[in-house]
Structures are given as C-alpha cells and as structure tokens.
Amino acid sequence: MTEVADSPAVAAAVVVWDCKVLLIRRRVAEGELLWQFPAGKVEPGESTGEAAVRETREETGLRVAARKLLGERLHPANGRLISYTACVVLEGTAYVAAPREVAEVAWVTHAELVRYVPYGLFPLVQEYLDVELT
C-alpha cells in the first residue's frame, strides 16, 4: 500500500451562505489546488461531518453545522479519500483563523467558481452548488 492509501480520510466542508460558497487558499499549494473548501484529516472517533465542522472552525473561525453528505471520492490530484459535507453558517465571520495553514478566505459566487477552481469540482458538489448558489 502507498502512503496516500494509508492516509486518513479528509473531510471537506461545502459552506454556503448568501448565495456564495466559502473557499480558502492554503499557504502551501497542493499541486493545482490553489483554492479549496475548508478541509482536513478525520481524527479517530470523528465522523466526516464532525471533521468538516471542526476544520471550518479551525481554519476560518466560522461556526457551521453539517447538513448532509454530498459524496466521497478519491481526489484526482492527490489520491486521498475526500468526503464532502454540505454545511450552513450558524455564526461568525470568515477570516484566516489558522495563518500557518491558510493564506486567504473568499466567498465565491456561482459565476466566479471557474476562476477559483478552473479544473472543475467533483460532480456531486457541482450539482449541489448549481442549485444552492442560484
């Protein structure tokens, strides 16, 4: 087994608010991944939804709630198992809460998505955003 296959699953939070989705730009890019959803490794005993909520709080300061699992896949850029969870904002304002990891946060409209994520999104996430951001 490769190191990537042995790596813990990663939980990503797809946070929608006011017809925009939250994206972060990491300090260190992962290949082509310049902008991405708040995300991180699932800790032992933690569900993917709980991890998505925790990572969003740690990276952006936002308190969110997990609403539903959108889907999972092996990410084509890094080979890791990624779980995508739709989340809603409960309170707070997004900011760079983890400056060692995150360089910038942005609320992105549907029309702007292709500029931030030119390689496209996971189809199940794109379908969800096609509805939620319009």
C-alpha positions in Angstrom: 0.0 0.0 0.0 1.2 3.5 -0.7 1.5 6.3 1.8 -1.5 8.1 0.4 -3.7 5.0 0.6 -2.7 4.7 4.3 -3.5 8.3 5.0 -6.6 9.2 7.0 -9.7 10.3 5.1 -10.1 14.1 4.5 -13.3 15.9 5.3 -14.2 19.0 3.2 -16.9 21.5 4.2 -19.0 22.9 1.4 -20.3 26.1 3.3 -23.0 28.1 1.5 -24.2 31.5 2.8 -26.0 34.3 1.0 -25.7 32.5 -2.4 -21.9 32.2 -2.1 -19.6 29.3 -1.2 -16.6 29.6 1.1 -13.2 28.8 -0.3 -9.7 29.0 1.3 -6.3 29.4 -0.3 -3.7 27.4 1.6 -0.2 28.8 2.3 1.3 25.8 0.5 -0.5 24.8 -2.6 -1.2 21.1 -3.2 -0.3 20.8 -6.9 -3.0 22.5 -8.9 -5.2 23.0 -5.8 -4.9 26.7 -5.2 -8.3 27.3 -3.8 -10.3 24.7 -2.0 -13.0 24.0 0.6 -12.1 24.2 4.3 -10.8 20.6 4.9 -8.6 18.4 7.0 -8.0 14.9 8.2 -10.7 13.0 10.0 -9.5 12.3 13.5 -10.0 8.9 15.2 -13.6 8.5 16.5 -14.8 11.5 14.5 -17.4 11.4 11.7 -16.7 13.1 8.4 -19.4 15.7 9.2 -17.8 16.4 12.6 -14.4 16.8 11.0 -15.8 19.2 8.3 -17.4 21.3 11.1 -14.2 21.3 13.2 -11.9 22.1 10.3 -14.1 25.0 9.2 -13.9 26.5 12.7 -10.2 26.0 13.0 -9.4 27.4 9.5 -11.9 30.2 9.2 -13.4 30.9 12.6 -16.9 30.2 11.4 -19.3 28.0 13.4 -21.1 25.8 11.0 -23.5 22.8 11.1 -23.2 19.8 8.9 -26.4 19.3 6.9 -25.7 16.3 4.6 -23.0 14.2 3.0 -22.7 15.2 -0.7 -20.4 12.4 -1.7 -17.0 10.9 -1.5 -14.2 10.2 -4.0 -10.5 9.6 -4.4 -9.2 13.1 -5.3 -7.6 13.0 -8.7 -4.9 15.5 -7.7 -3.7 13.8 -4.5 -5.3 10.3 -4.4 -6.8 10.9 -0.9 -10.3 9.8 0.0 -12.2 13.1 0.3 -15.7 13.4 1.9 -17.7 16.4 1.0 -20.3 17.7 3.5 -22.8 20.5 2.9 -22.7 22.9 5.8 -24.6 26.0 6.9 -23.3 29.0 8.8 -24.5 29.3 12.4 -22.5 32.3 13.5 -19.3 34.2 12.9 -17.4 35.9 10.1 -14.9 34.1 8.0 -11.3 35.1 8.4 -7.9 33.5 8.3 -8.0 31.7 11.7 -5.0 29.4 11.0 -2.4 31.7 9.4 0.2 29.0 9.3 -2.1 26.9 7.0 -4.4 29.4 5.4 -3.4 32.4 3.4 -6.8 33.8 2.4 -10.6 33.2 2.5 -13.1 34.1 -0.1 -16.9 33.9 -0.5 -17.4 33.0 -4.2 -20.5 33.3 -6.4 -21.5 30.6 -8.9 -20.2 32.7 -11.8 -16.8 33.1 -10.1 -16.2 29.4 -9.3 -14.5 28.6 -12.6 -11.9 31.4 -11.9 -11.1 30.0 -8.4 -11.4 26.3 -9.4 -10.5 26.1 -13.2 -10.1 22.3 -13.2 -13.7 21.8 -12.1 -15.4 20.4 -9.0 -16.4 16.9 -8.0 -19.7 16.5 -10.0 -21.9 15.9 -6.9 -20.6 19.1 -5.3 -21.1 21.0 -8.5 -24.7 19.8 -8.8 -25.3 20.9 -5.2 -23.8 24.3 -5.8 -25.6 24.7 -9.1 -28.8 24.7 -7.0 -27.7 26.5 -3.9 -25.8 29.4 -5.5 -28.6 30.5 -7.8 
